[in-house]
Amino acid sequence: MEFDRRDFLKGAAVVGGVVGGVAAVSSLTACSPDEEAPAANGSEETEVAYTPVGTYEADLCVVGTGMSGLAATVQALQEGLAVVSLEQTGYPGAAAYGVEGIFTVNSKAQQAEGVPTVLPSQITPEEQEYEHFRTDGTKLLDFITHSGENVDWLIENGCTLLPGMDDQHMGYTADRQKACYITPMYEKAKALGGEVLVNTKAIDLKREGETWQVFAEKKNGDVIQINAKAVLLSTGGYTDNNDYLRESGIYKAEDTIRMIPGINGDGLTFARKVGGDDFLKGASVQLFASLRGAPGGEAGTFGNANAMVVNCRSANTMWVNENAERFCSEVGGMMFMTRGNVLIPHKAVYSIFDAAIWEKNLASGLSDDTGYFLAMHWQYDEAKCREEFEQRFSENPYGDAFKADTIEDLCQQAADAFGLDSATLLANVQAYQAMCRDGLDSDYGKPVDYLMDFSNPPFYLVELVPAVMNTYGAICTSKKYEVFDADRNPIPGLYSAGTDGVDIWKLGYKGGGHCSASNLHSGRTVGKSAAAYIGDQKLGAVKKEGDTSPSVVEYSYDMPSSLKDGTYTSDPMPGMFGDIVATVVVSGGKITEVSETNDLETEYIGGYAMDDLAKAIVAAQDVNVDAVAGATATCNGFRRAVESALKKAAG
């Protein structure tokens, strides 16, 4: 069954945003993007000696507590294992906050709603054909056949999902995965006796005999050591690691826009260090075509000027590569799951359009019925779009955007700026103009509806860059999500789940809740696999010694010593996608209410984060509270805004 995202959004449980599971990435834990990753599997390194302040003894150490890490933690605890889980941020979940729904078939909730039973054979052919049969069919089949019981398990453990979306999907409520998965699973883990250490970042992985040693650093610099029989790497991929992106085929990795900053490839770094094999050169990266300076966003849009990004990647523009050659029909820029793949084979890609195309896209390019889906039309402000568009080309802050009254002048500007051959570029633009006039793309078959008369000055040219949303796989794993060595043999006691180790998408992410479902499935599988591996040697309870240091968060926000009663509004402060204005109510010298307004923050990620922070600030009577995982930029902007209001309230 082909699952269309437009249909998915019509489900009762969904409110616009990230595809079910697309953003279900795990937490990050180790290397910064600027640190050099090991060049080869098992390469020799200088070992670092640590002086831990405390030691933990456990059966399983989970590195990263996003969706798969939380699932593994709870499942392993239910199997009777002693579990220590590490989370770099102040709360589990990371970017899984925005997940809408989950792929599943034959769950009890669906059956109760009268949804017909689905055979794996109704799904596997399309999935395997989509990936050109590069996916391990046994792993895919295992994922599909367990999807129903996995959702049943979620519901049994206090998670909230709604049936009735379609035969292959269920949805979270309007609170999305934050309230429907992350919070109940975190609470379940703590209730079962798990040691979930937040603000604690894994920094190294070693092996001593049959014991794995994980070293982790707290916010105050203290290092602890976790000795475990098994380790799970579930750190969420490598979207913020230039070396790994480049190795996976992204030529200008340093120019990529990070939709989910901070996912640094830690799991892959650890796996490589201890001899784990990977297929990074063939891993799947989900990209969008965007522009330099864009803050990211679900579809790589440019804040309030999203019309500009959507215009530049629309099907009625013309795209050329570093050789000034047109190379596709441009419709790929509109396809949600694959719209960035067209950039990968090229050293550079440039979008060319005229004033008429810009006006058309400005007027209608943000509505769903034009095909520019996920353009975030709720952000639309035509006056602001025009202002930022003109500013982009007049000031040209990145040296990549040009405007001219003639095609000849535009081609010369491009030649001067990028080294393109102006004669070749001019000839190709003129050939494309002729095809538009004739209503026939004889080269790449662009639908006639997108062939616009390319003759209305001024003319524009801007370089497109990738916006990276997610990565899928890289660490080679078995059906049990054991990490393979170079000979495809499992490394005893080492596992990888979630987007680190799930490799059922070799060419491109299929969508439709598959990522959240595979994160859940792989995490649960690791919990069971680790229990079987450890057998009757399990400790059952974590033993710890010497770790008495708190995870101290260093803040720099100015909290006044006394406050005057009243209602105070902050100055605008930049968040992730736009300005945030906070309002603080003070009564009896105490903060009684904190609220905010913003134009662009993503409601189900940044909005939830600011709601959580507002409650925390009132409870603590202090602006210095920890950020919410997966929304750091929004949290920083919100705290700065509250700080601004509090300064006005200072007594």
N, C-alpha and C positions, 0 to 999 in steps of 0.2 A: 504494500500500500504506500503510495507516495504521500508523504506528509508535508503539507504546505504551511509555512509559518503564518501566513495570513489567516488560515483556518484556525491555527493554534491560538491566535490572539482573540478569537471569538469565544474561546472556552470560558466558562463561568468563573474560572479561578484566576484569570490572567488580567494584568493591567498594563500592557505595553512594555517593552524593554528587552532584556537579554533573552535570547532563545533558551528554552529549557535546557539547562546544563552547559550552555556555552561558556558561561562565566564561572562554572563550578570548579575553580582551581583551588589547590591547597595552599598552605602557608609557605613562606620562605624561611630559610634558616641559616645560610652560611655565607658564601663568598659575595663580595660586592661586584658590580658589573666591571669594575676596573681591574679586579684581580685576574691574574692569568690562570686560565684553566689548564689542567694537565693535558699535555699534547697527545698522549697515547694511553691506551688501557694499561693499567698497572705500571705506569712509568715510575722510575725512581725519583723520590723526593727526599729532601731533608726533613726528618721527623722533628716535630716540635715537642718539647718537654713541657708539661703543664704541672702546676701545683694546685690541685683541687682543694677547695675549702670543705667539700663534702663528697660522699660517695653513695650511690644508689645501687642496689642489687635488684634486678628484675628479670622476668622471663622475656619480655618484649619491650623494646624502646621504639616509640613511634616518633619519627622526625617530621613534624608538620601536621597541624590538626585542622586542615580544611575538610572537605566532605569525606574523602577517602580515609584520612587519618582518624577522624571521629568515628567512622563506621568500624574501622579496624580496632580502635580502642575499646569500644563497647562490646563488639563481638568477642574479642580476646578475653575481656573481663568475664563475660558470660561463659567462656570456656574454662574459667578458673585460673587464668594466667595473671601474674603480677605485671602490671603495665605502668611504665613511665612515658608520658607523652610530652613532647616539647613544642612550644609555640612561641615564636619570636615576638609577636605582638601581644597586646594586653587582653585579647579575647580570641577564642578559636573562630574559625569560619572563613577568614580571608575574603576573597572575592566571590565566594559561594552565596553571599548575601542576596544577590539579584536573581537567583535561579527561579524560574517560573514553574517548571513542572518536570516530569520525569517519564522516560520511556518505560513501559511495563505492559506485559500481556498476562492474562489469566490470573490476576490477583483476586483475592476474595472480594474486595470492594467492587471491582468491575463485574464479577460474577453476580453479586447481589443486585447490581443495577441492570442485569440482563444482557451485558455485553457478551457477544459470542466468543467461544473458545477460539484461540488463534493457534495454528500450528506453526512451528518454526519454519517450515517450508514455505509459508506465506511471506516470510521476511528475508531469510538467508539469501535467496538468489539475487534480489536487488542489491542487498548490502555487498555481496561478494563482487557482483558485476561493477558496482560503483567504484570499488577499489581495485578493479582489474585483477581480481583473485590474488592479490598480494597479502590479504589477511589470512591468518591461521583460522581455518574454518572451525576447528574444534574449540578454539577460544571464543569465537563469535557465537557458536551454538550454545556453549556453556553460559555465556552472558544472557542470551535470549531466554533460555529455558529456566533460568533462575530469577528472571526479572520480576515475576509475579510474587514469589515467596519473599524476595527482597523488600518489596513494598509492603507486604503483610507484616514483615518484621519491623519496618519503620513505624507502622501504625501501632503495633503491639508495644513499641517502646515510647509512645507518646507523641509521635510526629503526626502532623495533620496534612492529609491530602484529600482531594476531591475527585471522585470518579466522574464518568460521563463526558470526558473531553472527546475521545474517540476510542477505537478498539485497541490502540497501542499507546495511549498516554493518559496520565493523571496529572493534576495540577495542584500546586500549593495554593493556599488562600491568598487574599490580597496582601497579607503580611509577608508573603514569599518565604524564602528559605530561612531567613533570620529567625523568625518566630516558629516556623513550621518544621525546621530541621535542626539548625545550629543550637539554639537554646535548649530544646529538650534532650538532644544527644549529649550536650556538654553536662547538663544536670544529671543525666543517667550515668555518665562516666564517673562523675564525682560520687554519686550515690553507691556505685558498685565498688568504690574504694580505689579508683584509679588516681594516680598522681599526675595531674595535668598541670605542668609548670609553664605558666604564661610569662611573658617578658624574658624568655630564656631561649637563647639562640644556639643551635648546634654549630660547632665550629670545626670539628674534626671527627673522623671515624677511623678506628684501628681494630686490629684483631690480635688477640693474645691467646694462642691455642684454640680452644673451641668457644672462647668468650669474646663477644664484640664489646668494644669500648667506645662509647660516644662521649665526647667532651662538649660541654655547653657553657656559654657565658651569659651571666645575668646583666641587667642594666647597669649595675654598679661596678661591673668588671670582674666580679667573682666568677671563678670557673668551677664547675662541678663535673663529676665523672659518673656515667651510668654504665654499669657492667651488665650485659644482658646476653641471653642465649640466642636471641633473634632481634633483628632490626628491620624496621619498615622505613623506606625512603618515600615520602609522599609530600614533596615540597612544591608541587604545582607547575613544573616546567621551567622554561628559560627565556621568557619573553623580555627580560631586562638584562640579558647577557650578550653583549655585542659579539664576542668571540664565538659563542655557540650559534647565534643567529647567522653569522657569516658562514660558519661551517655547514649549517643546514641549507645554505643557498641564497641567503639574503645579502646581496652584494653590498649595498650601502647600509649596513647594519647601524652605523652610528647616526644615520638620519631617520631611523624608524621612530614612530610615535608610539609611546607605551600606553596602552589603554589601562593596563593594570600594573603600575610601576612596582618594582621591588621583587619580582619573581626571577631570581638570579641563577637558576640552574644548579642549585646546591645539591639536589639529589644526584644529578648526573655527575657532578664533580666528585662526590663521595664514592659513587659506584665505580667510576673510572679508577680512582685511587686504589681501590681494593681488588681490581681485576675484573670488574664487571664489563660486559660487552654492550655496545650500543649501535644504533643505526642512525646517528644524528644526521648524516648526509642525506638520508632518505626520510627523515621525520616530517610530519605534517604540521605546517604552520598556518594558522588562520589569519589572513591579512585583509585589510581594506586599503583602497587607494585614497590617499589623503594629501595634505599639504604641510610643509614645514611650519612650525609654530602652532599647529593645532594641538589642543590639549588632550586629544584622544577621544574619549566617549565611546559609546557602544558601536558606532559605525564610523569612527575616525573623523567626526565632524569638528568644525572649527568654532566651538562655542556658539555665541549668538549669530555669528556669520556662517552658520552651517550651510546656507544656500550656496556659498562660494565653493565649499568642498563638494557638495552634491552636484553643482553645475560642472565642476572640472572633471568629474568622473562619470558624467552622464553620457548616454549613448548617442546624443546628437553632437558631441564634440568630436574632434579628430585627434588620434594619438599617434605619436611617432617615437622611435627609439633613438639611441645615441648615434645611429647612422642616418638619422633623418628619414627613416623608412616607416611607413604605416604597417602595422603588424597584426591587427585584429579588427573585428567589427565594432569594438568599443562597448558592446552590450555587457561584456564581462564585468564592467565597473558597477553594474546595477545588481548583480547576483549576490545575495547576502552571504552565502557560505564561501564563495570562491572569488569575490570581486577583487581581491588583491593578488590572486595567483598570476594574473596577466603581467604583473611587474617583475616576477622572479627571473625570467630568462634574459632580462635586459640590464645593461649597465645603467641606463637612465630611461625615463619615460616622460614625455612632455604632452600636455593637453593644449590643444589649439581650438579657439572658438571666436565667434564674432559677437557684436553687440546684440543681435537678434536672438542668438542662442541664450546669452545671459539673461535677457529680458524674459524669454519664455520660461526658463528654469526658475527665475526669481518669482514669476507669477504663479507657476503651477508645479514647479519641481518638488515642492514640499508636501504635496498631497498624495495619499496612498494610491490613487487610481492612475497615476502617471508612470508607475513602475519604479520610482525612486523610493522604495520602501525603506523604512527606518531612517528617514531624513529628519525625524524629530520635529514635525511641523508645529508642535506645541511651543517650540522655542522661537518661532518665526516672528521677526520684527523687521519689516521691509525697510524702514528708514535706517535702522542699524546695519542691516545687511548691505545696503548701498554705500553707506559711509565707510564701512570696513573694507568693502570690495575696492572702492576707489583708493583708499589709503594703502591697501596692499600693493597696488600697481604703481601708485605715485611715489611712495617712499621705498618700496622694494627692499624691505629690511633683510631679506635672506639672499638677495642677488639672484633670484630665480623666477621673477615675474615681470613680464614685459608687455607693453601696449604700444600700438602704432596705428596710424591712419591708413597705411597700405600694407599688403602682404609682403611686398618686397622689403620694406623697412623692418617689419617684424622678423623676417628671415635673417636679415643682416644683424639685428640685435641678438638673435639667438646664436648666430655664428660667433659674434664677438664674446658672448657670455659663456657659451658652452663648447665652443669649438666645432659646432655642427657645420657641415658644408652647406652654405647658403643656397647654392644653385640646386643641389639635390633636394633640399627642403622646399624650395619654391616650386620645383617641378612636381613634387609629390602633393603639395597643397593644391596646386592648380589642377592636377589630375583628380583629386578628391572633389574639388569644387565642380568639375565637369560631371562626375558621377551623381552629385547631389542634384544638379540641374536636370540630368537625364532620369533621375528617380531609380537608378539601378547601381547597387554596389557590386560590380563585376568581380572584385577581388575577394571580399570576405562575406558578402551576402547580408549586409546590415539590413534589417527590415526598413521598408520604405518610409514608415512613419518617423524614423529617426534621421532620415537624410534631409537636412535643412539647407536651404540655399545659403551658401557660405560666402556672402558678399556684402555684408552690412558693417561698415567700419564704426568704431575702432575694432581692431583685431587684437587678440590676447594670446599669450603663450605663457604657461607656467609648468614647472616641473612637479610631477607627482612623486610622492614618497609613500612607503608602506606604513600603515598603522597596524601594529601587531596586537591581536586580541588574545590569542591563546596558542599554545603548542600542544601537540598530542604525541606522547610517546617519546622515545629516544633510548631509554634503558631497555635492553632486551630481557624479556621475562617469559616464564612458562605459563601454562594455563592456571597454575597455582600462584602465579605472580612471584615466583622465585626469580632472583636475578641470575641470568646466565653469564658464564664466563665466555671466553673467545671460542671455546669448543662446544658451545651450546649445552654445557653441563651446569646444573644449578649450583650456586655458591651456597653452602650449607648455612641456613639461618639468616640469609639476606633476602629481603623482599622489596618490591617497589610497586606502588599502587597509584591510582588517580592518573592525572595527566603526565606524571613522570614515567609510569610503566605500562600504561594501557596503550596497546599498539594496534587496535582494530581499525584505525584510519590511517592507511599508508599514503593515500594521495590527497585526501581532503576530508574534513569533518562533515558527517552526514547531517547532523542537526536533529531537531525534534526530540530533545530531552535525552539523547544518547549519552552525552558526557556525564550528566548527573547520575544516570543509571549505571554507567560503567564505573564511575568513582565509587558509588555505593557497593556495587558487586565486587570490585577488586579489593576494596577495603575489608568487606566481610570475608572474602575468600582468604585474605592474608590472616585474619584472626583465627580462622579454622585451620589453615595450613600450619601456622606457627604452633598451634596447640598440638596438632598431630606430630609435628617435628620434635617438639620438646617432650611429649609423652608424659610418663609418670615422674619425670625429673623436675616438674614445675614447682616453683617456690610457692605460688598461691598468693603471697602477699609481698609487697615491696619492703625491702629493708634499706634503711638509710642511716647514715652516720655523718655528723659534722656539718650538715648544711643548715645553718641557722640564719643565713643572710637573706634579707628581703630583696625582692626585685625592685630596686629603687628607680623610678623614672625621673630623669632630669628635665625640669621644665624651666622656661624663661618668661612665663607670663606674669605680669605685675598684678598682684592681688592687693587692693587697698586694705589698710588695717581697720577702717571704719567706713560705713556707707550711710548716705542720707536717704531718707524715704522719698520715693517718687518713681516715675517711669522714665527710663533713659534709653535712647536710641543710638546705636553705634554709628560710626562712619562706615562706609562700604569697605569690605575687606575681600580680597580675591580668594576664591575657593578653587575647586577643581575646574569648573566650567564657567564661572561668572562670579559677580560680586555677591557677598552675603551681608545682610544687615541684621543685626541682633537687637532685640528689645529686652531689657532687664527691668523687672519690677522689684523694688525694695520696700519692705514694710517692717517697721520695728527694728530697723538696722540689719535685717536679714534679707537675703535673696529669696523671693517667694515664687518668682516665675521667670523663665527664660524662653524666648521664642525667636524665630527668625523668618526672614523673607529672602527669597532668591529667585532668579529667573531661570536658572539653567541646571542646578544640581540635580542629579538623577534621583528621583523620588525614592525608589526602592533600595538604593545604596546610600547615597549621601544624605537623603532625607531621613532615613532610619537612623543613620549614624548621629545626625544632629539632634534628633529626638532623644536618643540614648544619652548623649553628652549633656543636653539640657537638664535631664533628670539627675544625672550624676553631679552637675554643678550645684543644683539646688540642695541635693543631699549632703554634699561635702562643704557647701558654702565656700567654694573655691573654684576658680577657673582652671586650676592645674589638675585636671583629671585626664586619664589615659585616653588616647585615640581609639577608635573602633577599627578593628582589622578590616582591610579592604577599602577604606575610605580616608586614608591619611591626609590627603590634600584638602578634602572638604573639612575634616576635623580641625586641621590647623587654621584654616580660614575662619571657621566658626568660633574657635577659641580666641583668635585675634579680635574678632568682632565683639565678643562678650567682654574681652579685656577693654576695648575702646569704650563700651557703654559703662563699665564699672569705673573707669577713670573719671567719667562725668559725674558718677555718683559718689565719688570719694568725699568723705567728711572732712 
